[in-house]
């Protein structure tokens, strides 16, 4: 019983400690812009750009040197007066569509966007067709004719 309480206490301490730490953000204090509106735009842009080193993290969350360089680049372009779209286009031109955490819906990647719904739709259609064929194949048997009934009685030894 004592061991169980100590294990629960340690588990509770770990949970409280993990939640108290809050989200870890890799943005360094020297990167933060003085203008809060520009900083908010920079954070929003950085959250949508993939770290090319970590690959499944945004550059806002990554500690990789390349991610830091991209965060600085985004902030420099914002200070220069570029729009969000111009900054995204600039980064995509340099690093390709892969840098976007949420890829654009363009003719180049229609297959990626449409393949899953089309496969699901095809699977659903196949299930419906299979179900309909199965239900029509399982018709009720026809009743026996008088001749068949007499023959069955004779075989069963009742007649």
Secondary structure, 3 states (H helix, E strand, C coil): CHHHHHHHHHHHHHHHHHHHHCCCCCCCHHHCCCCHHHHHHHHHHHHCEECCCCCCCECCCCCCHHHHHHHHHHHHHHHCCCCHHHHHHHHHHHHCHHHECCCCCCHHHHHHHHHHHHHHHHHHHHHHHHHHHHHHHCCCCCCCCHHHHHHHHHHHCCC
